[in-house]
Amino acid sequence: MNQISSTTSNATTGAFFMLAASLAFAGTNTLQSVLPWQFGMSSTGMAFWQYVIASVLALPMILRIGLANLRTRHPLVHEIRAFVSALGVHVFVYGFAAGVPIWQMVTLLATGPLFIILGSTMFLGERVSGARLLAALVGFVGAIIVSGVGVEGLTWHTAVPVLAAALWATTDVLTKYLAREETAETMTLSLLVLVTPNHLAILLLVNALGWLAPSLLPAGLATGFPFALPGGMGLVLLVLLGALTAAAQYLLAFAYRKADAAYLQPFGDLKVPLSGMVGWIALGQVPSVWFWPGAAMIVAASTFIFWVEGRGRVRRMATA
């Protein structure tokens, strides 16, 4: 009985931290939309400074884990993982700079689980349960509905968050690969240490291409001096963006320490309606009529997985 009580307490605590992380992500999404449009920051420059600030604030976590945990047999895989993760961030914030509304950006990230399933099956040889595959497909259909395909049309800007989801799904697949041999501490620390240098490399590459061959890049991607900082309130909001990014990572770490990912997924998906509401209230970005049924399908898919895997967890505990 005490074990079940402790498990319930941990699950409640994990859900609370995941809800707090979702709220922090809603805040970062809003600021990522505000800074390019109202303060003229380039999307690449914003992503770079966002993670510099977040990395500085994450130093206590880095020191607590210990640099000795950086030893690894797969340095190249760690570097590819950090680069793809950083590239996903730059693609995502470019979507905000290009004017894709928050509700559409965040909801289309729900295509990520389908990419994770495909990657895990094709490259890691994992077998996927029918429930997970069904939930991923329903979530994917919900995201397509939100995008307005067939009504507003699938444009390049609409596809930006789907590309970001695919890149972050690649990061997750690489994490699954590394987890077969390496500790969670090594994987966490390598990402924290490597992500800022990779943001810098992407920023310099994008701006070099913008100078040498501007026709190869989407319009407005590499505008302005790459390290330029906004002044006044823009600088305050940029620091707040970095702080919220670090806070979201801390909250996620606490949540996953208390409960498993399948249980926490529905609470994490609340960032979809939360981001839509924050964008509506703060920026006047009214969601399209297709947002609501699509978002409902995404939340329903995650809730279904929570229910199915929750039943399995209870049966395993009863057997034990």
C-alpha positions as CSV (number, residue, x, y, z in Angstrom):
1,M,0.0,0.0,0.0
2,N,2.8,2.4,0.8
3,Q,4.4,1.7,-2.5
4,I,1.2,2.5,-4.4
5,S,0.8,5.7,-2.3
6,S,4.3,6.8,-3.1
7,T,3.8,6.1,-6.8
8,T,0.6,8.1,-6.8
9,S,2.4,11.0,-5.0
10,N,5.3,10.9,-7.5
11,A,2.8,10.9,-10.4
12,T,1.0,13.9,-9.0
13,T,4.2,15.8,-8.5
14,G,5.4,14.9,-12.0
15,A,2.1,16.1,-13.5
16,F,2.5,19.4,-11.7
17,F,6.0,20.0,-12.9
18,M,5.0,19.1,-16.5
19,L,2.1,21.6,-16.4
20,A,4.5,24.2,-15.1
21,A,6.9,23.3,-18.0
22,S,4.0,23.6,-20.5
23,L,3.3,27.1,-19.2
24,A,7.0,28.1,-19.5
25,F,7.0,26.8,-23.1
26,A,3.9,28.9,-23.8
27,G,5.8,31.9,-22.6
28,T,8.9,31.1,-24.7
29,N,6.7,30.7,-27.8
30,T,5.1,34.1,-27.2
31,L,8.4,35.8,-26.8
32,Q,9.9,34.1,-29.9
33,S,7.1,35.6,-31.8
34,V,7.4,39.1,-30.2
35,L,11.1,39.7,-30.5
36,P,11.5,39.4,-34.3
37,W,8.3,41.3,-35.1
38,Q,8.4,44.1,-32.6
39,F,12.1,44.5,-31.9
40,G,13.7,43.5,-35.2
41,M,15.8,40.6,-34.0
42,S,16.9,38.1,-36.6
43,S,15.6,34.6,-35.8
44,T,19.1,33.0,-35.8
45,G,20.4,35.7,-33.5
46,M,17.5,35.3,-31.1
47,A,18.0,31.5,-30.9
48,F,21.7,32.0,-30.3
49,W,21.3,34.4,-27.4
50,Q,18.3,32.5,-26.0
51,Y,20.4,29.4,-25.5
52,V,23.5,31.3,-24.3
53,I,21.4,32.8,-21.5
54,A,19.7,29.5,-20.8
55,S,23.1,27.7,-20.7
56,V,24.5,30.2,-18.2
57,L,21.5,29.7,-16.0
58,A,21.9,26.0,-16.3
59,L,25.4,26.0,-15.0
60,P,24.3,24.8,-11.5
61,M,22.8,21.7,-13.2
62,I,26.0,21.2,-15.3
63,L,28.2,21.4,-12.2
64,R,25.9,19.2,-10.2
65,I,26.1,16.4,-12.8
66,G,29.9,16.8,-13.1
67,L,32.1,17.2,-16.1
68,A,33.5,13.8,-15.6
69,N,30.2,12.4,-17.1
70,L,31.2,13.8,-20.5
71,R,33.3,10.7,-21.1
72,T,31.8,8.8,-24.0
73,R,32.4,6.2,-26.7
74,H,30.2,8.0,-29.2
75,P,31.5,11.6,-29.4
76,L,30.3,12.0,-33.0
77,V,26.8,10.9,-32.3
78,H,26.6,13.3,-29.4
79,E,27.8,16.1,-31.7
80,I,25.2,15.2,-34.4
81,R,22.5,15.1,-31.8
82,A,23.4,18.5,-30.4
83,F,23.6,20.0,-34.0
84,V,20.3,18.6,-35.1
85,S,18.6,19.8,-31.8
86,A,20.1,23.3,-32.4
87,L,19.0,23.3,-36.0
88,G,15.5,22.4,-35.0
89,V,15.4,25.5,-32.7
90,H,16.5,27.8,-35.6
91,V,14.0,26.3,-37.9
92,F,11.2,26.7,-35.3
93,V,12.0,30.3,-34.5
94,Y,12.3,31.1,-38.2
95,G,8.6,30.1,-38.4
96,F,7.7,32.8,-35.8
97,A,9.9,35.4,-37.7
98,A,8.1,34.4,-40.9
99,G,4.7,35.2,-39.3
100,V,3.3,31.7,-38.7
101,P,0.9,32.2,-35.7
102,I,1.7,30.6,-32.4
103,W,-1.3,28.3,-32.3
104,Q,-0.3,26.8,-35.7
105,M,3.4,26.5,-34.9
106,V,3.0,24.7,-31.6
107,T,0.1,22.4,-32.8
108,L,2.0,21.2,-35.8
109,L,4.8,20.0,-33.6
110,A,2.4,17.2,-32.7
111,T,3.7,15.5,-35.9
112,G,6.8,14.6,-34.0
113,P,5.7,11.3,-32.4
114,L,5.0,9.9,-35.9
115,F,8.6,10.8,-37.0
116,I,9.9,9.2,-33.8
117,I,8.0,6.0,-34.5
118,L,9.3,5.8,-38.0
119,G,12.9,6.5,-37.0
120,S,12.9,4.1,-34.1
121,T,11.4,1.4,-36.4
122,M,13.6,1.9,-39.4
123,F,17.0,2.7,-37.7
124,L,16.8,1.1,-34.3
125,G,14.7,-2.0,-35.1
126,E,12.1,-1.3,-32.4
127,R,8.7,-2.8,-32.4
128,V,5.8,-0.3,-32.0
129,S,2.6,-1.2,-30.2
130,G,-0.7,-0.8,-32.1
131,A,-1.9,1.7,-29.5
132,R,1.2,4.0,-29.9
133,L,0.9,3.8,-33.7
134,L,-2.8,4.6,-33.6
135,A,-2.2,7.6,-31.3
136,A,0.6,8.9,-33.4
137,L,-1.5,8.7,-36.6
138,V,-4.5,10.4,-34.9
139,G,-2.2,13.2,-33.6
140,F,-0.7,13.6,-37.1
141,V,-4.2,13.9,-38.6
142,G,-5.1,16.5,-36.0
143,A,-2.0,18.5,-36.9
144,I,-2.8,18.4,-40.6
145,I,-6.3,19.7,-39.7
146,V,-4.8,22.5,-37.8
147,S,-2.6,23.4,-40.7
148,G,-5.7,24.1,-42.8
149,V,-4.6,21.8,-45.7
150,G,-7.3,21.9,-48.3
151,V,-8.7,25.1,-47.0
152,E,-5.8,27.6,-46.5
153,G,-3.4,25.4,-48.4
154,L,0.0,23.9,-47.3
155,T,2.6,26.6,-47.8
156,W,6.4,26.6,-47.0
157,H,5.7,28.6,-43.9
158,T,3.1,26.1,-42.7
159,A,5.7,23.3,-43.3
160,V,8.3,25.0,-41.1
161,P,7.1,23.6,-37.7
162,V,6.7,20.1,-39.3
163,L,10.4,20.3,-40.3
164,A,11.3,21.4,-36.8
165,A,9.3,18.4,-35.4
166,A,11.2,16.0,-37.7
167,L,14.6,17.5,-36.6
168,W,13.7,17.2,-32.9
169,A,12.3,13.6,-33.5
170,T,15.8,12.8,-35.0
171,T,17.3,14.1,-31.7
172,D,15.0,11.8,-29.8
173,V,15.9,8.8,-31.9
174,L,19.6,9.5,-31.4
175,T,18.9,9.8,-27.7
176,K,17.3,6.3,-27.8
177,Y,20.4,5.0,-29.6
178,L,22.8,6.5,-27.0
179,A,20.6,5.3,-24.1
180,R,21.5,1.7,-24.9
181,E,25.0,2.2,-23.6
182,E,25.3,5.6,-21.8
183,T,23.8,7.2,-18.7
184,A,21.2,9.9,-18.6
185,E,23.7,12.2,-16.9
186,T,26.1,11.8,-19.9
187,M,23.4,12.5,-22.4
188,T,22.0,15.5,-20.5
189,L,25.4,17.1,-19.9
190,S,26.6,16.6,-23.5
191,L,23.6,18.4,-24.8
192,L,23.9,21.3,-22.4
193,V,27.6,21.7,-23.2
194,L,27.4,21.3,-26.9
195,V,24.2,23.0,-27.8
196,T,25.5,26.6,-27.5
197,P,28.6,26.1,-29.8
198,N,26.3,24.5,-32.3
199,H,23.9,27.4,-32.2
200,L,26.9,29.7,-32.9
201,A,28.0,27.5,-35.8
202,I,24.5,27.6,-37.3
203,L,24.2,31.4,-36.8
204,L,27.6,32.0,-38.6
205,L,26.7,29.6,-41.4
206,V,23.3,31.2,-42.1
207,N,24.7,34.7,-42.1
208,A,27.7,33.7,-44.3
209,L,25.2,32.2,-46.8
210,G,23.1,35.3,-46.6
211,W,26.1,37.4,-47.5
212,L,27.6,35.1,-50.2
213,A,24.4,33.7,-51.7
214,P,21.3,35.4,-50.3
215,S,19.0,33.8,-52.9
216,L,19.6,30.4,-51.3
217,L,17.9,31.5,-48.0
218,P,14.3,32.4,-47.3
219,A,13.8,36.2,-47.3
220,G,14.6,37.9,-44.0
221,L,16.3,34.9,-42.4
222,A,19.7,36.5,-42.0
223,T,18.9,40.1,-41.5
224,G,21.1,42.4,-39.4
225,F,24.4,41.8,-37.6
226,P,24.2,38.2,-36.2
227,F,25.2,39.2,-32.7
228,A,23.1,42.4,-32.4
229,L,21.1,42.7,-29.2
230,P,17.9,44.7,-28.9
231,G,17.8,47.6,-26.5
232,G,15.6,48.5,-23.6
233,M,12.5,46.4,-23.2
234,G,13.7,44.1,-26.1
235,L,16.8,43.1,-24.1
236,V,14.6,42.5,-21.0
237,L,12.4,40.2,-23.0
238,L,15.4,38.4,-24.4
239,V,16.8,37.7,-21.0
240,L,13.3,36.5,-19.9
241,L,13.2,34.2,-22.9
242,G,16.5,32.6,-21.9
243,A,15.3,32.3,-18.3
244,L,12.0,30.7,-19.3
245,T,14.0,28.3,-21.6
246,A,16.2,27.2,-18.7
247,A,13.2,27.0,-16.3
248,A,11.4,24.7,-18.8
249,Q,14.3,22.4,-19.0
250,Y,14.6,22.3,-15.2
251,L,10.9,21.6,-14.8
252,L,11.0,18.8,-17.4
253,A,14.0,17.2,-15.7
254,F,12.0,17.2,-12.4
255,A,8.9,15.9,-14.0
256,Y,10.6,13.0,-15.7
257,R,12.4,12.2,-12.5
258,K,9.0,11.7,-10.8
259,A,7.0,9.9,-13.5
260,D,7.4,8.2,-16.8
261,A,7.0,9.8,-20.2
262,A,3.9,8.0,-21.2
263,Y,2.0,9.2,-18.2
264,L,3.2,12.8,-18.6
265,Q,2.5,13.1,-22.3
266,P,-1.1,14.4,-22.0
267,F,0.0,17.1,-19.5
268,G,2.8,18.1,-21.9
269,D,0.3,18.4,-24.8
270,L,-1.5,21.1,-22.8
271,K,1.2,23.5,-24.2
272,V,-0.9,23.4,-27.5
273,P,-4.0,25.1,-26.1
274,L,-2.0,27.1,-23.6
275,S,0.2,28.6,-26.4
276,G,-2.9,29.3,-28.5
277,M,-4.6,31.1,-25.6
278,V,-1.4,33.1,-24.7
279,G,-1.0,34.1,-28.4
280,W,-4.7,35.1,-28.6
281,I,-4.6,37.2,-25.4
282,A,-1.1,38.7,-25.7
283,L,-0.7,39.1,-29.5
284,G,-4.3,39.0,-30.8
285,Q,-3.6,35.9,-32.9
286,V,-7.1,34.4,-33.1
287,P,-6.9,30.7,-33.9
288,S,-8.6,29.5,-37.0
289,V,-11.7,27.4,-36.7
290,W,-9.6,24.3,-37.6
291,F,-7.4,24.8,-34.5
292,W,-10.0,23.5,-32.1
293,P,-10.9,20.1,-33.6
294,G,-7.3,19.4,-34.5
295,A,-6.0,20.3,-31.0
296,A,-8.8,18.1,-29.6
297,M,-7.6,15.1,-31.6
298,I,-4.0,15.6,-30.4
299,V,-5.0,15.8,-26.8
300,A,-7.4,12.8,-27.2
301,A,-4.5,10.8,-28.8
302,S,-2.2,11.5,-25.8
303,T,-5.0,10.8,-23.3
304,F,-5.6,7.5,-25.0
305,I,-2.0,6.5,-24.7
306,F,-2.1,7.6,-21.0
307,W,-5.1,5.4,-20.4
308,V,-3.8,2.3,-22.2
309,E,-0.3,2.4,-20.7
310,G,-1.7,3.4,-17.3
311,R,-3.8,0.2,-17.3
312,G,-0.7,-1.8,-18.2
313,R,1.3,-0.2,-15.4
314,V,-1.4,-1.0,-12.9
315,R,-1.5,-4.7,-14.0
316,R,2.3,-4.9,-13.7
317,M,2.2,-3.5,-10.2
318,A,-0.6,-5.8,-9.1
319,T,1.4,-8.8,-10.5
320,A,4.5,-7.6,-8.7
